[in-house]
Amino acid sequence: MGGVTETFDELAALVAAGGVVVLSGAGLSTESGIPDYRGPSGAARRHTPMTYQTFTGDPVARRRYWARSHLGWRTIARAVPNDGHRAVAGLQAAGLVDGIVTQNVDGLHTAAGATGVVELHGRLDEVVCLDCGNRTSREELDRRLREANPGFDAAAGVLNPDGDVELDDAQVAGFRTGDCTFCGTGVLKPDVVFFGETVPTERVSRCFAMVGAARALLVLGSSLTVMSGRRFVLRAAKLGVPVLIANQGPTRGDGYATLRVDAPLGRLLPALAEAVGAPWRGDTGAGVAPVGVAPAAR
């Protein structure tokens, strides 16, 4: 019990000093109903994500992706920020968090009130034409797909973190996809970075600059398995910037961590915000205790 308290107090002291850059992963959004890949029940145990090469080179695989994504999008679109997202926004509003980098594509940081979020892997709520570059909203594409596939919404499956659901081949075979309405024939792709695709250089450079200017890098809900996020931990460690990791389960960055906390982020982050005096949406003033730590007497 004492060790947990000491770790939390140390985390709070480092965050209270300000200059924190947050790097968030799928574990931050699980309490909003969006599964992660590599947590205790992560989707990576049962699901192989679509790669960019397969999406662009295989029309059958592309149809399967859009059929599954069409159903999964409803859950993503309905998701709302949880207390963890709101607490991060509160820390930013209090001037303690200078920047937020997220590997998530759900837009929940911004929905919680955070500003200037660098969405490393893009957003699911926008669609881009691979031929002409025209962009449109996912909501508009969803309307078109519903009209082209009446009754398809009755299909059901297990939601994956990239916003699609499990479907069998028979369910996919008759699904009608949509082409770009601007150029008429272009292949549409969600504006997210698929596995095997490169994160835009300017986006990566911006993140490196944020890490270089930070007093601490706070990793939230990421296993750091993918290099696109882990490289910022490596850069922080190289520069002597403290790396603070809060995640349920081990990460590939643990060897570089100044400290590590294993706790549900929906409880830990509100407790952290309160400990450093940062108001956050949902703050009732009653006190929120991190797992294993008793709330302070009031």
PEVENMO-V248164 format. One record per residue. RES is the residue in three letters. PHI is phi in whole degrees, -180 to 180 (* if undefined). NEAR is the number of other ideal C-beta (glycine too) atoms within 10 Angstrom. D_FIRST is the distance of its C-alpha to the first C-alpha in Angstrom with 2 decimals. Layout:
res=RES phi=PHI near=NEAR d_first=D_FIRST
res=RES phi=PHI near=NEAR d_first=D_FIRST
This chain:
res=MET phi=* near=8 d_first=0.00
res=GLY phi=-62 near=8 d_first=3.79
res=GLY phi=-61 near=8 d_first=5.46
res=VAL phi=-62 near=15 d_first=5.29
res=THR phi=-61 near=13 d_first=6.42
res=GLU phi=-62 near=12 d_first=8.76
res=THR phi=-65 near=19 d_first=10.11
res=PHE phi=-63 near=23 d_first=10.85
res=ASP phi=-63 near=12 d_first=12.42
res=GLU phi=-67 near=14 d_first=14.39
res=LEU phi=-60 near=25 d_first=15.55
res=ALA phi=-62 near=17 d_first=16.66
res=ALA phi=-65 near=11 d_first=18.49
res=LEU phi=-68 near=19 d_first=20.32
res=VAL phi=-70 near=24 d_first=21.34
res=ALA phi=-62 near=16 d_first=22.45
res=ALA phi=-72 near=13 d_first=24.87
res=GLY phi=81 near=16 d_first=26.75
res=GLY phi=70 near=16 d_first=28.92
res=VAL phi=-88 near=23 d_first=26.55
res=VAL phi=-110 near=24 d_first=28.15
res=VAL phi=-96 near=27 d_first=26.47
res=LEU phi=-120 near=29 d_first=27.24
res=SER phi=-109 near=28 d_first=26.46
res=GLY phi=-131 near=26 d_first=27.03
res=ALA phi=-61 near=24 d_first=27.47
res=GLY phi=-63 near=26 d_first=23.81
res=LEU phi=-75 near=30 d_first=24.03
res=SER phi=-101 near=27 d_first=26.87
res=THR phi=-63 near=22 d_first=25.72
res=GLU phi=-76 near=17 d_first=24.63
res=SER phi=-98 near=22 d_first=28.22
res=GLY phi=92 near=13 d_first=29.59
res=ILE phi=-106 near=23 d_first=30.48
res=PRO phi=-70 near=19 d_first=29.27
res=ASP phi=-102 near=25 d_first=28.06
res=TYR phi=-88 near=20 d_first=29.62
res=ARG phi=-127 near=23 d_first=26.98
res=GLY phi=-75 near=20 d_first=23.81
res=PRO phi=-54 near=9 d_first=22.96
res=SER phi=-125 near=10 d_first=26.25
res=GLY phi=-62 near=19 d_first=27.97
res=ALA phi=-68 near=21 d_first=31.72
res=ALA phi=-63 near=16 d_first=32.36
res=ARG phi=-73 near=10 d_first=32.04
res=ARG phi=-135 near=10 d_first=35.19
res=HIS phi=-137 near=18 d_first=36.90
res=THR phi=-101 near=10 d_first=38.79
res=PRO phi=-65 near=16 d_first=39.09
res=MET phi=-66 near=22 d_first=42.58
res=THR phi=-97 near=15 d_first=43.74
res=TYR phi=-62 near=14 d_first=46.07
res=GLN phi=-64 near=13 d_first=48.73
res=THR phi=-70 near=18 d_first=48.82
res=PHE phi=-61 near=22 d_first=48.84
res=THR phi=-81 near=16 d_first=51.75
res=GLY phi=-104 near=10 d_first=53.70
res=ASP phi=-130 near=14 d_first=53.54
res=PRO phi=-59 near=11 d_first=54.92
res=VAL phi=-68 near=11 d_first=53.80
res=ALA phi=-65 near=16 d_first=50.19
res=ARG phi=-66 near=18 d_first=50.42
res=ARG phi=-62 near=16 d_first=51.67
res=ARG phi=-61 near=21 d_first=48.80
res=TYR phi=-60 near=23 d_first=46.31
res=TRP phi=-68 near=23 d_first=47.91
res=ALA phi=-63 near=25 d_first=48.19
res=ARG phi=-70 near=24 d_first=44.51
res=SER phi=-68 near=22 d_first=43.50
res=HIS phi=-58 near=25 d_first=45.82
res=LEU phi=-77 near=22 d_first=43.82
res=GLY phi=-66 near=23 d_first=40.36
res=TRP phi=-58 near=23 d_first=41.25
res=ARG phi=-60 near=14 d_first=41.20
res=THR phi=-67 near=16 d_first=37.47
res=ILE phi=-62 near=24 d_first=36.81
res=ALA phi=-65 near=15 d_first=39.20
res=ARG phi=-85 near=9 d_first=37.56
res=ALA phi=-64 near=17 d_first=33.98
res=VAL phi=-123 near=11 d_first=32.51
res=PRO phi=-59 near=25 d_first=29.71
res=ASN phi=-99 near=23 d_first=26.24
res=ASP phi=-62 near=25 d_first=23.73
res=GLY phi=-64 near=31 d_first=22.58
res=HIS phi=-60 near=32 d_first=26.21
res=ARG phi=-66 near=25 d_first=26.73
res=ALA phi=-67 near=29 d_first=23.79
res=VAL phi=-62 near=32 d_first=25.17
res=ALA phi=-62 near=26 d_first=28.57
res=GLY phi=-66 near=28 d_first=27.21
res=LEU phi=-64 near=26 d_first=25.77
res=GLN phi=-68 near=24 d_first=29.21
res=ALA phi=-62 near=17 d_first=31.09
res=ALA phi=-80 near=17 d_first=29.21
res=GLY phi=85 near=10 d_first=30.47
res=LEU phi=-93 near=22 d_first=27.19
res=VAL phi=-103 near=23 d_first=27.89
res=ASP phi=-87 near=17 d_first=31.32
res=GLY phi=-161 near=23 d_first=31.78
res=ILE phi=-129 near=25 d_first=30.62
res=VAL phi=-115 near=23 d_first=31.60
res=THR phi=-123 near=30 d_first=31.05
res=GLN phi=-88 near=20 d_first=31.91
res=ASN phi=-83 near=28 d_first=32.19
res=VAL phi=-117 near=25 d_first=35.63
res=ASP phi=-95 near=25 d_first=34.82
res=GLY phi=71 near=19 d_first=35.36
res=LEU phi=-75 near=26 d_first=32.34
res=HIS phi=-61 near=28 d_first=31.24
res=THR phi=-65 near=18 d_first=34.68
res=ALA phi=-62 near=15 d_first=34.75
res=ALA phi=-81 near=24 d_first=31.61
res=GLY phi=111 near=16 d_first=33.50
res=ALA phi=-70 near=24 d_first=32.64
res=THR phi=-123 near=11 d_first=35.70
res=GLY phi=63 near=11 d_first=37.11
res=VAL phi=-68 near=22 d_first=34.89
res=VAL phi=-89 near=16 d_first=36.02
res=GLU phi=-92 near=20 d_first=36.19
res=LEU phi=-54 near=24 d_first=36.30
res=HIS phi=-105 near=21 d_first=37.52
res=GLY phi=87 near=20 d_first=39.61
res=ARG phi=-137 near=18 d_first=39.65
res=LEU phi=-77 near=22 d_first=40.65
res=ASP phi=-86 near=19 d_first=42.50
res=GLU phi=-129 near=17 d_first=45.35
res=VAL phi=-128 near=22 d_first=47.93
res=VAL phi=-125 near=19 d_first=50.14
res=CYS phi=-86 near=20 d_first=53.49
res=LEU phi=-74 near=12 d_first=53.56
res=ASP phi=-93 near=15 d_first=57.32
res=CYS phi=-106 near=13 d_first=57.99
res=GLY phi=83 near=11 d_first=54.55
res=ASN phi=-65 near=14 d_first=54.84
res=ARG phi=-114 near=12 d_first=51.62
res=THR phi=-146 near=18 d_first=51.13
res=SER phi=-81 near=11 d_first=48.41
res=ARG phi=-65 near=20 d_first=46.66
res=GLU phi=-60 near=12 d_first=47.54
res=GLU phi=-66 near=12 d_first=51.23
res=LEU phi=-63 near=22 d_first=50.98
res=ASP phi=-59 near=18 d_first=49.13
res=ARG phi=-62 near=12 d_first=52.06
res=ARG phi=-64 near=16 d_first=54.55
res=LEU phi=-69 near=22 d_first=52.77
res=ARG phi=-65 near=13 d_first=52.61
res=GLU phi=-67 near=10 d_first=56.34
res=ALA phi=-79 near=13 d_first=57.13
res=ASN phi=-133 near=18 d_first=55.11
res=PRO phi=-61 near=7 d_first=55.67
res=GLY phi=87 near=7 d_first=53.69
res=PHE phi=-69 near=17 d_first=51.33
res=ASP phi=-62 near=12 d_first=48.39
res=ALA phi=-73 near=7 d_first=48.38
res=ALA phi=-66 near=18 d_first=46.94
res=ALA phi=-135 near=10 d_first=43.28
res=GLY phi=-172 near=15 d_first=40.70
res=VAL phi=-94 near=13 d_first=37.11
res=LEU phi=-72 near=21 d_first=36.08
res=ASN phi=-110 near=24 d_first=35.09
res=PRO phi=-62 near=25 d_first=33.32
res=ASP phi=-87 near=25 d_first=36.69
res=GLY phi=88 near=26 d_first=38.04
res=ASP phi=-119 near=27 d_first=40.18
res=VAL phi=-125 near=21 d_first=40.20
res=GLU phi=-76 near=17 d_first=41.31
res=LEU phi=-136 near=20 d_first=45.06
res=ASP phi=-89 near=9 d_first=47.60
res=ASP phi=-62 near=8 d_first=50.82
res=ALA phi=-65 near=7 d_first=53.02
res=GLN phi=-69 near=19 d_first=51.05
res=VAL phi=-81 near=17 d_first=51.25
res=ALA phi=-54 near=11 d_first=54.93
res=GLY phi=-95 near=10 d_first=56.48
res=PHE phi=-73 near=18 d_first=54.16
res=ARG phi=-103 near=13 d_first=56.04
res=THR phi=-88 near=18 d_first=54.41
res=GLY phi=-120 near=19 d_first=55.52
res=ASP phi=-93 near=14 d_first=57.15
res=CYS phi=-64 near=21 d_first=57.09
res=THR phi=-82 near=14 d_first=59.19
res=PHE phi=-85 near=13 d_first=60.09
res=CYS phi=-96 near=12 d_first=61.74
res=GLY phi=95 near=10 d_first=62.32
res=THR phi=-134 near=9 d_first=61.27
res=GLY phi=-67 near=17 d_first=58.12
res=VAL phi=-79 near=15 d_first=55.01
res=LEU phi=-93 near=21 d_first=52.08
res=LYS phi=-140 near=19 d_first=48.51
res=PRO phi=-60 near=25 d_first=45.32
res=ASP phi=-80 near=18 d_first=44.51
res=VAL phi=-130 near=19 d_first=41.48
res=VAL phi=-86 near=19 d_first=41.08
res=PHE phi=-77 near=19 d_first=41.47
res=PHE phi=-59 near=16 d_first=40.23
res=GLY phi=89 near=13 d_first=42.87
res=GLU phi=-101 near=17 d_first=43.78
res=THR phi=-94 near=9 d_first=43.35
res=VAL phi=-68 near=17 d_first=41.36
res=PRO phi=-50 near=12 d_first=43.91
res=THR phi=-58 near=8 d_first=44.20
res=GLU phi=-66 near=8 d_first=44.13
res=ARG phi=-69 near=17 d_first=40.84
res=VAL phi=-64 near=17 d_first=39.24
res=SER phi=-61 near=10 d_first=40.80
res=ARG phi=-63 near=15 d_first=39.40
res=CYS phi=-67 near=22 d_first=35.85
res=PHE phi=-61 near=15 d_first=36.32
res=ALA phi=-64 near=11 d_first=37.62
res=MET phi=-63 near=20 d_first=34.61
res=VAL phi=-64 near=23 d_first=32.23
res=GLY phi=-64 near=14 d_first=34.51
res=ALA phi=-96 near=13 d_first=34.33
res=ALA phi=-82 near=22 d_first=30.58
res=ARG phi=-87 near=15 d_first=28.10
res=ALA phi=-159 near=23 d_first=25.36
res=LEU phi=-110 near=28 d_first=25.40
res=LEU phi=-106 near=25 d_first=22.70
res=VAL phi=-92 near=30 d_first=22.86
res=LEU phi=-124 near=24 d_first=21.90
res=GLY phi=67 near=28 d_first=22.21
res=SER phi=-129 near=28 d_first=24.50
res=SER phi=-79 near=25 d_first=24.60
res=LEU phi=59 near=27 d_first=27.11
res=THR phi=-70 near=14 d_first=29.37
res=VAL phi=-89 near=17 d_first=32.47
res=MET phi=-64 near=11 d_first=33.89
res=SER phi=-59 near=18 d_first=34.94
res=GLY phi=-100 near=25 d_first=31.39
res=ARG phi=-64 near=19 d_first=30.08
res=ARG phi=-61 near=16 d_first=32.90
res=PHE phi=-75 near=27 d_first=31.38
res=VAL phi=-67 near=25 d_first=28.23
res=LEU phi=-62 near=15 d_first=30.65
res=ARG phi=-66 near=16 d_first=32.63
res=ALA phi=-60 near=25 d_first=29.71
res=ALA phi=-62 near=17 d_first=28.63
res=LYS phi=-64 near=11 d_first=32.29
res=LEU phi=-86 near=13 d_first=32.62
res=GLY phi=80 near=6 d_first=29.50
res=VAL phi=-82 near=21 d_first=27.88
res=PRO phi=-57 near=18 d_first=24.05
res=VAL phi=-108 near=25 d_first=22.89
res=LEU phi=-112 near=22 d_first=19.71
res=ILE phi=-117 near=25 d_first=18.92
res=ALA phi=-122 near=29 d_first=17.15
res=ASN phi=-159 near=26 d_first=18.13
res=GLN phi=-89 near=19 d_first=17.29
res=GLY phi=107 near=13 d_first=18.39
res=PRO phi=-69 near=13 d_first=19.82
res=THR phi=-131 near=26 d_first=22.50
res=ARG phi=-81 near=16 d_first=25.51
res=GLY phi=-107 near=25 d_first=24.40
res=ASP phi=-59 near=15 d_first=21.17
res=GLY phi=-69 near=9 d_first=23.20
res=TYR phi=-105 near=19 d_first=24.14
res=ALA phi=-78 near=20 d_first=20.82
res=THR phi=-73 near=16 d_first=19.70
res=LEU phi=-152 near=16 d_first=16.23
res=ARG phi=-140 near=17 d_first=15.05
res=VAL phi=-124 near=22 d_first=12.81
res=ASP phi=-111 near=16 d_first=13.00
res=ALA phi=-164 near=19 d_first=13.12
res=PRO phi=-61 near=18 d_first=16.16
res=LEU phi=-69 near=26 d_first=18.15
res=GLY phi=-66 near=18 d_first=19.61
res=ARG phi=-104 near=18 d_first=16.41
res=LEU phi=-63 near=25 d_first=15.00
res=LEU phi=-69 near=29 d_first=18.39
res=PRO phi=-60 near=25 d_first=19.31
res=ALA phi=-63 near=22 d_first=16.10
res=LEU phi=-65 near=28 d_first=17.06
res=ALA phi=-60 near=28 d_first=20.62
res=GLU phi=-67 near=23 d_first=19.86
res=ALA phi=-64 near=20 d_first=17.73
res=VAL phi=-102 near=19 d_first=20.80
res=GLY phi=75 near=10 d_first=23.34
res=ALA phi=-99 near=23 d_first=24.89
res=PRO phi=-64 near=13 d_first=26.62
res=TRP phi=-144 near=25 d_first=26.59
res=ARG phi=-61 near=14 d_first=28.63
res=GLY phi=104 near=16 d_first=26.91
res=ASP phi=-69 near=17 d_first=25.11
res=THR phi=-99 near=7 d_first=25.61
res=GLY phi=83 near=7 d_first=24.01
res=ALA phi=-85 near=8 d_first=21.72
res=GLY phi=92 near=15 d_first=18.52
res=VAL phi=-124 near=21 d_first=16.54
res=ALA phi=-97 near=15 d_first=12.77
res=PRO phi=-66 near=25 d_first=11.31
res=VAL phi=-57 near=14 d_first=9.71
res=GLY phi=83 near=15 d_first=6.18
res=VAL phi=-125 near=20 d_first=6.99
res=ALA phi=-73 near=10 d_first=9.34
res=PRO phi=-66 near=12 d_first=12.79
res=ALA phi=-66 near=9 d_first=14.41
res=ALA phi=-65 near=5 d_first=16.93
res=ARG phi=-123 near=6 d_first=20.42
